[in-house]
Amino acid sequence: MSYTASVDKTVCISAGLCVAEAPEAFVFDDDEIAEAVEGHPGLSDEALVELARSCPSGALRVLDPDGNEIELT
């Protein structure tokens, strides 16, 4: 389906789980806040959803191809 990810920078606590688990898909910006790498190379939709579910702050958002946020619960 090709989900995309975004990070709510006002919610991110820089725990680094996303960066550690998927460094090809997430990096830290200059302020040490996570940001998604465009296209999240090498990360399946299922893996992206699981990673978002495990984000300690809930800052990761998963969007379907139409831009609608995926329910993570």
Secondary structure in CASP SS format (residue, H / E / C, confidence):
PFRMAT SS
TARGET T0000
AUTHOR 0000-0000-0000
METHOD secondary structure of the structure
MODEL  1
M C 1.00
S C 1.00
Y C 1.00
T E 1.00
A E 1.00
S E 1.00
V E 1.00
D C 1.00
K C 1.00
T C 1.00
V C 1.00
C C 1.00
I C 1.00
S C 1.00
A C 1.00
G C 1.00
L H 1.00
C H 1.00
V H 1.00
A H 1.00
E H 1.00
A C 1.00
P C 1.00
E C 1.00
A C 1.00
F E 1.00
V E 1.00
F E 1.00
D C 1.00
D C 1.00
D C 1.00
E C 1.00
I C 1.00
A E 1.00
E E 1.00
A E 1.00
V C 1.00
E C 1.00
G C 1.00
H C 1.00
P C 1.00
G C 1.00
L C 1.00
S C 1.00
D H 1.00
E H 1.00
A H 1.00
L H 1.00
V H 1.00
E H 1.00
L H 1.00
A H 1.00
R H 1.00
S H 1.00
C C 1.00
P C 1.00
S C 1.00
G C 1.00
A C 1.00
L E 1.00
R E 1.00
V E 1.00
L E 1.00
D C 1.00
P C 1.00
D C 1.00
G C 1.00
N C 1.00
E E 1.00
I C 1.00
E C 1.00
L C 1.00
T C 1.00
END
